[in-house]
Each structure stands twice: as structure tokens, then as C-alpha cells.
Amino acid sequence: MKLIHIADTHLGLAAFSRLDPESGMNLREKQIYENFLATIDTIIQQKPDALVHAGDLFDTVKPKTKAYTTVLEALERLHEKEIPLVIIAGNHSMVKTRYTTSPYEVLTYHKSEIKAAYKFRYENVEIGDTVFHLIPNMLRPEDYRTAYDEIELSNNHTNVLVTHGLATQLKDKRLATVAEHELDGTILSDRFDYIALGHYHRQCQVTDNAWYSGSTEFLTYGEIADAKGGLLVDPGKHEVKHLELPKTPMADCGTIRCAGMHPGDVTTEIIARVERACLPRYAMAQVTLDGMAREHGKGIDTKELAGVREQLLDLKIRVRTEAEESPVPLQQDIRLIDYLQEFDAFIGKKGLTGKQRAYIASCGTEVLRTVMDEHREMGE
């Protein structure tokens, strides 16, 4: 069995303010659709026996029409080459109650060979010499254990587990997103020949047999150093290789030491850094300014930067002052704000007692999660 493992494609995600002049669509959203279809073409060239998608196909539980039509086009291409798709629901595109229609239900009507697990329960499918054991994103953390206990491994097949959540080995890497559940370490059992994980956006190996493929795209600047792409897997031979896939580049143009520099010189250096990166049109870039007072950031010549900004999808300029441990962005898309992390940092500065902080954190986090759930349920 030769399979390709991808996850976290987040179709429908829109970011930044630039629009495509022809369609009027958010340009970042359009890029993600186009790169996804190019990814499918790249996967087809590899001639896998199956394509495994470990969750978060869509960015929201109520996908946009273009997100649906893009997936249907992908299914058509896979069907033509007789490549089956095995897919589970992740936290971003999982309905929040058992009584809401899942976006995955529409896909199952397609004539292609597709096995989609999205009904808050364990399911499995046999393809060739492999049995895929599927545990989608669940309503409650304890539901993973219930689903896992239903698994009966096949002695005559290769066994692959596909699930979505945060491995305990990465608990310090929590994404703080809607319905993020931690996976009990015992679920990542060495009894499986391979475990295909989704949710964590950096491609990485968690245990000897468990891998996150990572997201196929750079979805936030926090991922700028992450490996992106897919994984080419032979579970029977326990072989895993990185697979490069189409994506919009995101470049870190480094840190400019601003102490003693005139704002005009800082502007010139920003332009030089971006130009040296030789980025394709509508890529994303980040520059960090170190040792420059926050108010001096306003002195950067925005008119001078207009030329490079026009060539990019987005240019993020962060300012790190001597009094701050972490950089502060001069501009930020609200879609990319981690509200739970911001709230935690806010209460951490209020001089509260341990008991007060624990109480406020518990209540506030619950309210924020509820609002975020409702926001995604409405499809934004």
C-alpha cells in the first residue's frame, strides 16, 4: 500500500484585505483553492493507492460555495485516476451537535470512491491490503477513548489509524482553537503500522509510527518556520517521506537592528530585504524591527513601502522594543488573532492572586470558546 497523507487544507479561509481583481474574491482564499487543486494534481502524479486527509478539509462548518465546488472538482480528478479518498472531520469543519448536517455528507454523494468519517463515532474501511481505522474530531475528549476501544485490528491487513487532535507529546504547542481536544498518549499505539494525524500545522513525527502531515499552506505567520506539504507513506514497510506540494510562499526576511537608525534608513532596509528574497508575486513576507520604539514605527515611510507591498499579498512588520520580550505587529488581520492566548496574556498583567486568576481564566475562556463556536457555526 502506497498512501499520501495530508491534512488541514482549510478551504474557504480568507485573510488580508487584497481582492482578486477578476473575481472580486479574497485573494488569499483564491490562492488556497488553486493550490489545493494543484496539490491534487501533484498527488495524482505519485499514483498512490489511497489519499488520506486527516481533517479540517474546510475552514468552517458551513463552507462557502466555492469551497464545495473546489472539493467536487478534486473528487472528479481523483475518480478519473481511480484513487480512493479516506477523510475524517476535524475541529474546524465538525458540526457542534449530533443533529446538525455535516458538510461532509454532501461529498459522499459523489461517484468517486470516498470514505468520510464525520458522525462522532469510530468507522473503518478496507482498501487493498490495508484497513483504515477512523476517529474524527469528537464532541468530548473522552469520546476518543470510547471510539478507540471499539477498534479491532486485522491480523491479515496493514492497520492505519486516522484521527484529529493534539497529541499529549505536543501539549505545549496548543493551538487554542475551537474544539481542540488532546489525544490520550495511549491512543497513539504502536499496534498500528501507521498513524495519520491532523490538527497540528507543522509537519512532524510524534512517535515511531505517528506523524502530523501539517497544513498544506502557511495559514498564520506563527507557522513561518514550519515544514509544509504532505507525506508519502508505505505503512507496511514503515517508510515515510516528505512530499513537496504547491503552496503560497511565506518568507521571513529577518530582523533589522534599528538602534541609532533613521526611520528612512529602516524603510530602505525593509525594501532591500524583501527584494533580496526574490519572492513571487503575491507571496507573504515578514520583517522584524528590533530596538525601535513603537511610536517610531509610525515614522516608517509607508509611501516608500507601497511598491513592495503591491507585489506581495501581505507584508507583516513586527516591532520589538527593549521593554518587550515578544514583537508587536504594526498591523494584523483579525482572522489571525489567537483570542484565547491574548486573553491569557491580558489577565497575566493584572496582578491577580492565583485563585483570582484561575477563576477569571476559567470563566473567560469558557465564554470565549462559546462565542468562537457560535461564530464558526454561522459560517462567518
NORPE-V360786 format. One line per field, one symbol per residue. ss: DSSP state (h for helix, s for strand, l for the rest). psi: psi as a letter, one per 40 degrees, with the letter a starting at -180 (. if undefined). burial: 1 if it has 24 or more other C-alpha atoms within 12 Angstrom, else 0. Layout:
# NORPE-V360786
ss = ???
psi = ???
burial = ???
This chain:
# NORPE-V360786
ss = llssssslllslllllllsllllllshhhhhhhhhhhhhhhhhhhllllssssllllsllllllhhhhhhhhhhhhhhhhlllssssslllllllllllllllhhhhllllllssssllllssssssllssssssllllllhhhhhhhlllllllllssssssslsshhhhhhllllllllsslhhhllllllssssslllllssllllsssllslllllhhhllllllsssssllllsssssllllllsssssssslllllhhhhhhhhhhhhhhlllllllssssssslllhhhhhhllhhhhhhhhhhllssssssslllllllssllllhhhllhhhhhhhhhhlllllhhhhhhhhhhhhhhhhhhhhhhhhlll
psi = hhihhiifdfhehiiiehihddeeihdddddddddddddddddddefieihhhfifdidiegiiddddddddddddddddefhihhiihaddfhieieehhidddddeeieihhhhheffihiiihhbehhhhhhihidideddddddeehhiheeihhhhhihahidefdefhefihfhihhhdedgiedidihhiidhehhihdadehihdiieihdieeedeihiaahhhgddefhhihhhihihihhheahhheheiiddddddddddddddefiihfiiihhhhhehiddddeehgdddedddddeidihhhihhidehdiihidihhddehgdddddddddeeefiiddddddddddddddddddddddddee.
burial = 11111111111111110100000000111111111111111111010111111111111111110011011111111100101111111111111100000111101001011111111111111110011111111110101110110010100001111111111001000111111111110011100111111111111111101111111111111011011111111110010101111111111111011100001001111110110010100111111111111101100100001001100111111111100000111100000101010010001000000000000010001001100110011000
